[in-house]
Amino acid sequence: MTGMIEEKAGAFGASGDRPCKRCPPADAADGERILRMAERIKAGMDWVGEEAAGRRMAACLACGDRLPDGTCRHCGCYVAIRILLPGKTCPHPGGARWL
Ligand code: SF4
């Protein structure tokens, strides 16, 4: 299945400032590895579904606080993973950007 996650594949590049160290850094875990992690989540865990994930991803792709390595400046998460998780919100200090 293709969708917003695959569209995100080109957004991974050099590593940047990463507050959260739980996931491997992008220079060790390239975009393909993050995409595989996203597919495992979608196959085996509760996730928000394509529509909500697509809305979230659109907000992240338009957000100036998404870093070149695909992480969020405020939480350090890979946004391609965070957008999938039902318990997560956008941590933008000016107010959540996800609808
Ligand atoms: S602040 Fe919100 S919209 Fe911006 S990159 Fe982080 S999670 Fe995405």
Backbone and ligand atoms as CSV (ligand in chain L), in Angstrom:
chain,resi,resn,atom,element,x,y,z
A,1,MET,N,N,0.846,-1.179,0.000
A,1,MET,CA,C,0.000,0.000,0.000
A,1,MET,C,C,0.896,1.248,0.000
A,2,THR,N,N,0.575,2.200,-0.836
A,2,THR,CA,C,1.325,3.446,-0.837
A,2,THR,C,C,0.462,4.545,-0.251
A,3,GLY,N,N,1.085,5.539,0.262
A,3,GLY,CA,C,0.337,6.631,0.873
A,3,GLY,C,C,1.285,7.707,1.332
A,4,MET,N,N,0.824,8.447,2.371
A,4,MET,CA,C,1.615,9.599,2.782
A,4,MET,C,C,2.961,9.209,3.333
A,5,ILE,N,N,3.082,8.003,3.873
A,5,ILE,CA,C,4.368,7.581,4.415
A,5,ILE,C,C,5.392,7.466,3.284
A,6,GLU,N,N,4.975,6.834,2.185
A,6,GLU,CA,C,5.896,6.680,1.073
A,6,GLU,C,C,6.243,8.045,0.468
A,7,GLU,N,N,5.262,8.958,0.447
A,7,GLU,CA,C,5.526,10.293,-0.076
A,7,GLU,C,C,6.588,10.993,0.747
A,8,LYS,N,N,6.702,10.578,1.985
A,8,LYS,CA,C,7.649,11.187,2.913
A,8,LYS,C,C,9.068,10.689,2.685
A,9,ALA,N,N,9.251,9.651,1.894
A,9,ALA,CA,C,10.544,8.996,1.790
A,9,ALA,C,C,11.670,9.940,1.441
A,10,GLY,N,N,11.408,10.937,0.635
A,10,GLY,CA,C,12.463,11.850,0.220
A,10,GLY,C,C,12.797,12.897,1.256
A,11,ALA,N,N,12.086,12.921,2.363
A,11,ALA,CA,C,12.281,13.983,3.343
A,11,ALA,C,C,13.411,13.691,4.321
A,12,PHE,N,N,14.023,12.549,4.214
A,12,PHE,CA,C,15.101,12.210,5.125
A,12,PHE,C,C,16.428,12.615,4.520
A,13,GLY,N,N,17.261,13.257,5.285
A,13,GLY,CA,C,18.558,13.683,4.784
A,13,GLY,C,C,19.563,13.671,5.903
A,14,ALA,N,N,20.355,14.722,5.975
A,14,ALA,CA,C,21.370,14.799,7.020
A,14,ALA,C,C,20.700,14.902,8.379
A,15,SER,N,N,21.341,14.352,9.392
A,15,SER,CA,C,20.771,14.409,10.726
A,15,SER,C,C,20.813,15.838,11.251
A,16,GLY,N,N,19.905,16.169,12.146
A,16,GLY,CA,C,19.837,17.504,12.711
A,16,GLY,C,C,19.772,17.442,14.214
A,17,ASP,N,N,19.230,18.476,14.807
A,17,ASP,CA,C,19.085,18.564,16.248
A,17,ASP,C,C,17.953,17.639,16.677
A,18,ARG,N,N,18.246,16.637,17.498
A,18,ARG,CA,C,17.253,15.632,17.860
A,18,ARG,C,C,17.118,15.555,19.363
A,19,PRO,N,N,16.102,16.200,19.963
A,19,PRO,CA,C,15.919,16.113,21.407
A,19,PRO,C,C,15.687,14.687,21.892
A,20,CYS,N,N,14.945,13.890,21.150
A,20,CYS,CA,C,14.628,12.522,21.577
A,20,CYS,C,C,15.619,11.549,20.975
A,21,LYS,N,N,16.186,10.666,21.791
A,21,LYS,CA,C,17.215,9.738,21.319
A,21,LYS,C,C,16.713,8.303,21.252
A,22,ARG,N,N,15.387,8.105,21.386
A,22,ARG,CA,C,14.866,6.743,21.420
A,22,ARG,C,C,15.034,6.019,20.089
A,23,CYS,N,N,14.737,6.690,18.980
A,23,CYS,CA,C,14.910,6.078,17.666
A,23,CYS,C,C,16.342,6.285,17.199
A,24,PRO,N,N,16.840,5.396,16.339
A,24,PRO,CA,C,18.181,5.600,15.807
A,24,PRO,C,C,18.215,6.864,14.946
A,25,PRO,N,N,19.357,7.558,14.901
A,25,PRO,CA,C,19.441,8.775,14.095
A,25,PRO,C,C,19.348,8.466,12.608
A,26,ALA,N,N,18.943,9.466,11.841
A,26,ALA,CA,C,18.716,9.266,10.405
A,26,ALA,C,C,19.989,8.846,9.684
A,27,ASP,N,N,21.164,9.244,10.163
A,27,ASP,CA,C,22.372,8.854,9.450
A,27,ASP,C,C,22.678,7.375,9.669
A,28,ALA,N,N,22.098,6.783,10.710
A,28,ALA,CA,C,22.222,5.335,10.902
A,28,ALA,C,C,20.968,4.626,10.406
A,29,ALA,N,N,19.832,5.259,10.563
A,29,ALA,CA,C,18.558,4.674,10.131
A,29,ALA,C,C,18.031,5.531,9.003
A,30,ASP,N,N,18.284,5.134,7.775
A,30,ASP,CA,C,17.876,5.971,6.655
A,30,ASP,C,C,16.365,5.934,6.489
A,31,GLY,N,N,15.894,6.702,5.526
A,31,GLY,CA,C,14.465,6.807,5.314
A,31,GLY,C,C,13.800,5.465,5.098
A,32,GLU,N,N,14.463,4.567,4.398
A,32,GLU,CA,C,13.874,3.248,4.136
A,32,GLU,C,C,13.633,2.498,5.437
A,33,ARG,N,N,14.546,2.611,6.368
A,33,ARG,CA,C,14.376,1.915,7.649
A,33,ARG,C,C,13.189,2.495,8.428
A,34,ILE,N,N,13.035,3.796,8.392
A,34,ILE,CA,C,11.896,4.421,9.066
A,34,ILE,C,C,10.588,4.000,8.394
A,35,LEU,N,N,10.613,3.922,7.069
A,35,LEU,CA,C,9.406,3.495,6.361
A,35,LEU,C,C,9.049,2.060,6.711
A,36,ARG,N,N,10.054,1.199,6.867
A,36,ARG,CA,C,9.771,-0.192,7.269
A,36,ARG,C,C,9.180,-0.214,8.678
A,37,MET,N,N,9.704,0.630,9.566
A,37,MET,CA,C,9.165,0.712,10.928
A,37,MET,C,C,7.696,1.149,10.873
A,38,ALA,N,N,7.392,2.122,10.018
A,38,ALA,CA,C,6.014,2.593,9.881
A,38,ALA,C,C,5.116,1.468,9.369
A,39,GLU,N,N,5.590,0.706,8.431
A,39,GLU,CA,C,4.774,-0.391,7.899
A,39,GLU,C,C,4.535,-1.462,8.955
A,40,ARG,N,N,5.522,-1.711,9.800
A,40,ARG,CA,C,5.323,-2.686,10.890
A,40,ARG,C,C,4.276,-2.187,11.871
A,41,ILE,N,N,4.301,-0.906,12.168
A,41,ILE,CA,C,3.283,-0.334,13.065
A,41,ILE,C,C,1.905,-0.499,12.446
A,42,LYS,N,N,1.777,-0.175,11.173
A,42,LYS,CA,C,0.484,-0.256,10.500
A,42,LYS,C,C,-0.022,-1.696,10.424
A,43,ALA,N,N,0.900,-2.639,10.333
A,43,ALA,CA,C,0.507,-4.044,10.204
A,43,ALA,C,C,0.183,-4.686,11.551
A,44,GLY,N,N,0.769,-4.181,12.634
A,44,GLY,CA,C,0.660,-4.925,13.874
A,44,GLY,C,C,0.209,-4.162,15.097
A,45,MET,N,N,-0.094,-2.870,14.961
A,45,MET,CA,C,-0.478,-2.076,16.124
A,45,MET,C,C,-1.707,-1.245,15.793
A,46,ASP,N,N,-2.346,-0.742,16.849
A,46,ASP,CA,C,-3.383,0.261,16.620
A,46,ASP,C,C,-2.717,1.500,16.054
A,47,TRP,N,N,-3.311,2.063,15.018
A,47,TRP,CA,C,-2.816,3.318,14.470
A,47,TRP,C,C,-3.996,4.145,14.027
A,48,VAL,N,N,-3.762,5.384,13.651
A,48,VAL,CA,C,-4.868,6.320,13.460
A,48,VAL,C,C,-5.613,6.125,12.150
A,49,GLY,N,N,-5.053,5.400,11.205
A,49,GLY,CA,C,-5.686,5.205,9.903
A,49,GLY,C,C,-5.162,6.190,8.869
A,50,GLU,N,N,-5.414,5.855,7.591
A,50,GLU,CA,C,-4.836,6.638,6.490
A,50,GLU,C,C,-5.308,8.094,6.478
A,51,GLU,N,N,-6.599,8.309,6.733
A,51,GLU,CA,C,-7.114,9.674,6.625
A,51,GLU,C,C,-6.477,10.604,7.667
A,52,ALA,N,N,-6.486,10.172,8.913
A,52,ALA,CA,C,-5.909,11.013,9.966
A,52,ALA,C,C,-4.400,11.141,9.792
A,53,ALA,N,N,-3.749,10.047,9.440
A,53,ALA,CA,C,-2.303,10.108,9.242
A,53,ALA,C,C,-1.950,11.032,8.085
A,54,GLY,N,N,-2.766,11.023,7.040
A,54,GLY,CA,C,-2.526,11.910,5.916
A,54,GLY,C,C,-2.669,13.377,6.298
A,55,ARG,N,N,-3.678,13.678,7.113
A,55,ARG,CA,C,-3.851,15.068,7.580
A,55,ARG,C,C,-2.662,15.487,8.437
A,56,ARG,N,N,-2.257,14.594,9.316
A,56,ARG,CA,C,-1.115,14.904,10.181
A,56,ARG,C,C,0.147,15.112,9.350
A,57,MET,N,N,0.364,14.223,8.386
A,57,MET,CA,C,1.570,14.341,7.576
A,57,MET,C,C,1.572,15.618,6.763
A,58,ALA,N,N,0.427,16.009,6.231
A,58,ALA,CA,C,0.348,17.256,5.467
A,58,ALA,C,C,0.774,18.434,6.344
A,59,ALA,N,N,0.352,18.421,7.609
A,59,ALA,CA,C,0.737,19.498,8.523
A,59,ALA,C,C,2.243,19.462,8.781
A,60,CYS,N,N,2.782,18.284,8.978
A,60,CYS,CA,C,4.227,18.175,9.230
A,60,CYS,C,C,5.042,18.592,8.007
A,61,LEU,N,N,4.587,18.215,6.829
A,61,LEU,CA,C,5.331,18.569,5.620
A,61,LEU,C,C,5.335,20.077,5.393
A,62,ALA,N,N,4.311,20.764,5.882
A,62,ALA,CA,C,4.228,22.215,5.728
A,62,ALA,C,C,4.859,22.970,6.906
A,63,CYS,N,N,5.326,22.256,7.896
A,63,CYS,CA,C,5.805,22.857,9.142
A,63,CYS,C,C,7.301,23.161,9.066
A,64,GLY,N,N,7.661,24.368,9.435
A,64,GLY,CA,C,9.062,24.767,9.438
A,64,GLY,C,C,9.866,24.128,10.550
A,65,ASP,N,N,9.218,23.449,11.459
A,65,ASP,CA,C,9.921,22.807,12.566
A,65,ASP,C,C,10.170,21.328,12.330
A,66,ARG,N,N,9.869,20.853,11.133
A,66,ARG,CA,C,10.282,19.492,10.725
A,66,ARG,C,C,11.707,19.609,10.219
A,67,LEU,N,N,12.629,18.897,10.838
A,67,LEU,CA,C,14.052,19.022,10.531
A,67,LEU,C,C,14.427,18.186,9.307
A,68,PRO,N,N,15.586,18.461,8.721
A,68,PRO,CA,C,15.985,17.747,7.494
A,68,PRO,C,C,16.067,16.232,7.650
A,69,ASP,N,N,16.264,15.735,8.866
A,69,ASP,CA,C,16.347,14.281,9.044
A,69,ASP,C,C,14.969,13.656,9.260
A,70,GLY,N,N,13.896,14.452,9.137
A,70,GLY,CA,C,12.554,13.909,9.274
A,70,GLY,C,C,12.047,13.886,10.702
A,71,THR,N,N,12.767,14.514,11.610
A,71,THR,CA,C,12.312,14.583,13.002
A,71,THR,C,C,11.677,15.931,13.279
A,72,CYS,N,N,10.919,15.957,14.367
A,72,CYS,CA,C,10.279,17.194,14.827
A,72,CYS,C,C,11.225,17.919,15.781
A,73,ARG,N,N,11.406,19.202,15.581
A,73,ARG,CA,C,12.294,20.006,16.426
A,73,ARG,C,C,11.869,19.962,17.898
A,74,HIS,N,N,10.587,19.796,18.184
A,74,HIS,CA,C,10.098,19.947,19.551
A,74,HIS,C,C,10.091,18.660,20.363
A,75,CYS,N,N,9.959,17.524,19.697
A,75,CYS,CA,C,9.911,16.264,20.454
A,75,CYS,C,C,11.021,15.295,20.034
A,76,GLY,N,N,11.601,15.491,18.861
A,76,GLY,CA,C,12.655,14.599,18.401
A,76,GLY,C,C,12.154,13.344,17.718
A,77,CYS,N,N,10.843,13.184,17.644
A,77,CYS,CA,C,10.286,11.998,16.985
A,77,CYS,C,C,10.459,12.090,15.475
A,78,TYR,N,N,10.590,10.931,14.845
A,78,TYR,CA,C,10.422,10.893,13.399
A,78,TYR,C,C,8.947,11.122,13.125
A,79,VAL,N,N,8.633,12.159,12.368
A,79,VAL,CA,C,7.216,12.491,12.185
A,79,VAL,C,C,6.472,11.382,11.436
A,80,ALA,N,N,7.159,10.647,10.574
A,80,ALA,CA,C,6.511,9.557,9.835
A,80,ALA,C,C,6.031,8.459,10.777
A,81,ILE,N,N,6.621,8.387,11.966
A,81,ILE,CA,C,6.189,7.428,12.981
A,81,ILE,C,C,5.157,8.079,13.905
A,82,ARG,N,N,5.454,9.277,14.362
A,82,ARG,CA,C,4.566,9.928,15.334
A,82,ARG,C,C,3.151,10.117,14.792
A,83,ILE,N,N,3.039,10.443,13.515
A,83,ILE,CA,C,1.701,10.685,12.952
A,83,ILE,C,C,0.813,9.455,12.999
A,84,LEU,N,N,1.390,8.284,13.131
A,84,LEU,CA,C,0.611,7.049,13.118
A,84,LEU,C,C,0.007,6.707,14.475
A,85,LEU,N,N,0.542,7.267,15.531
A,85,LEU,CA,C,0.245,6.771,16.877
A,85,LEU,C,C,-0.927,7.512,17.514
A,86,PRO,N,N,-1.974,6.770,17.916
A,86,PRO,CA,C,-3.198,7.407,18.427
A,86,PRO,C,C,-2.975,8.285,19.655
A,87,GLY,N,N,-2.029,7.961,20.505
A,87,GLY,CA,C,-1.840,8.719,21.734
A,87,GLY,C,C,-0.982,9.959,21.573
A,88,LYS,N,N,-0.508,10.230,20.371
A,88,LYS,CA,C,0.406,11.360,20.165
A,88,LYS,C,C,-0.327,12.574,19.631
A,89,THR,N,N,0.213,13.735,19.969
A,89,THR,CA,C,-0.297,15.001,19.443
A,89,THR,C,C,0.880,15.776,18.875
A,90,CYS,N,N,0.570,16.828,18.170
A,90,CYS,CA,C,1.622,17.725,17.686
A,90,CYS,C,C,2.113,18.560,18.868
A,91,PRO,N,N,3.422,18.568,19.119
A,91,PRO,CA,C,3.936,19.277,20.296
A,91,PRO,C,C,4.307,20.738,20.039
A,92,HIS,N,N,3.877,21.317,18.943
A,92,HIS,CA,C,4.288,22.694,18.626
A,92,HIS,C,C,3.930,23.627,19.789
A,93,PRO,N,N,4.887,24.416,20.267
A,93,PRO,CA,C,4.614,25.261,21.440
A,93,PRO,C,C,3.579,26.356,21.174
A,94,GLY,N,N,3.361,26.681,19.912
A,94,GLY,CA,C,2.357,27.689,19.577
A,94,GLY,C,C,0.956,27.115,19.421
A,95,GLY,N,N,0.828,25.814,19.623
A,95,GLY,CA,C,-0.456,25.137,19.450
A,95,GLY,C,C,-0.313,24.035,18.429
A,96,ALA,N,N,-1.016,22.960,18.647
A,96,ALA,CA,C,-0.912,21.796,17.777
A,96,ALA,C,C,-1.253,22.168,16.335
A,97,ARG,N,N,-0.442,21.682,15.410
A,97,ARG,CA,C,-0.668,21.941,13.978
A,97,ARG,C,C,-1.517,20.857,13.328
A,98,TRP,N,N,-1.671,19.734,14.008
A,98,TRP,CA,C,-2.476,18.664,13.428
A,98,TRP,C,C,-3.951,18.996,13.623
A,99,LEU,N,N,-4.748,18.741,12.608
A,99,LEU,CA,C,-6.193,18.975,12.705
A,99,LEU,C,C,-6.876,17.743,13.244
L,1,SF4,S1,S,5.641,20.763,15.398
L,1,SF4,FE1,FE,3.914,19.426,14.842
L,1,SF4,S2,S,3.547,19.820,12.662
L,1,SF4,FE2,FE,5.618,20.578,13.157
L,1,SF4,S3,S,7.000,18.860,12.687
L,1,SF4,FE3,FE,6.480,18.728,14.882
L,1,SF4,S4,S,4.711,17.314,14.950
L,1,SF4,FE4,FE,4.912,18.017,12.811
